Amino acid sequence: PTVSAMLDQSTKTLSGISSRAQKLQQQMLEVQQENAARMQKQKAVFDRKLKEQEQKNMAQVKENAVIAKNIMKMKQDNEELLRHAQALEKGNSLRHGELRMLQDQLVAAQNFLNETLSQTDDSKATELEVMKDQSKSLKTLSFLEISEVQDTESNEPAEPENLLSVLANEVKMMKKQGQESEAKLKNLFMEDFQAGVKRHNALVAQNKVLNETLEKMQSYHTRLEAADKHLLGTQSTLETRLHDGGLFMQKLSELTMAKPEAAVKALETLQKK
């Protein structure tokens, strides 16, 4: 062949190679842009999911903090209520002791009266037979009964033999790198997401323990309120009984110091009361 023909053939070959090279370069650019766009889009999705997860966890943290605060307040309330109930119990115990002393005094007075009545019973006295028609009857005193209240948690690319294979391998490599980058991004996301899941589970478990603790303390508070109410009722009853017992003893003392006729009338009035 002539030189001109050989040159034309070389020119056509170079032209074809150049055209294919341009297409491969364009393809590389497109792949690079696609990888970048896909990575950006995927990263945005992952970031949004992680943000939503963190928001949920922060909401759980706030809820747990509120419950913990309520627990501390309930603990303080229970401690105050317990101290109040213990003070009532101690005071009631003292009043109960006073009532026992009053009861002992009344028993002693009753024994004294029984003995005195026995010693001064003239119903069988022979000396008084003459006065049978004027006998007098004595009435026995009835006393108040006092009741006790019990408290109850890197691949190296193969060296191409020519320009076209280099470009083709570059395209393949860029696609592969894009896939690897996506996989790495996904792995990073999964690690962060799993860490967030573990944190959320821990927060939920903490929330459960806090709610159970609060529920127990509320139940304890309710029982303390019932005990406090009972002790207040006991206190009121004891104070009333002590007051009535004191009045009774006062009246009884006045009765023993009065004249017989007045004593009988006062005794009748006292029994009615």
Salt bridges, closest charged atoms under 4 A:
ASP47 OD2 - LYS43 NZ 2.88
GLU52 OE2 - ARG48 NH1 3.39
GLU54 OE2 - ARG199 NH1 2.87
ASP77 OD2 - LYS73 NZ 3.11
GLU148 OE2 - ARG100 NH2 1.93
ASP151 OD1 - HIS230 NE2 3.61
GLU182 OE2 - ARG38 NE 2.02
GLU225 OE2 - HIS221 NE2 3.08
ASP228 OD1 - HIS84 ND1 2.49
GLU239 OE2 - ARG95 NH2 3.27
ASP244 OD1 - HIS243 ND1 3.66
GLU268 OE2 - LYS139 NZ 4.00
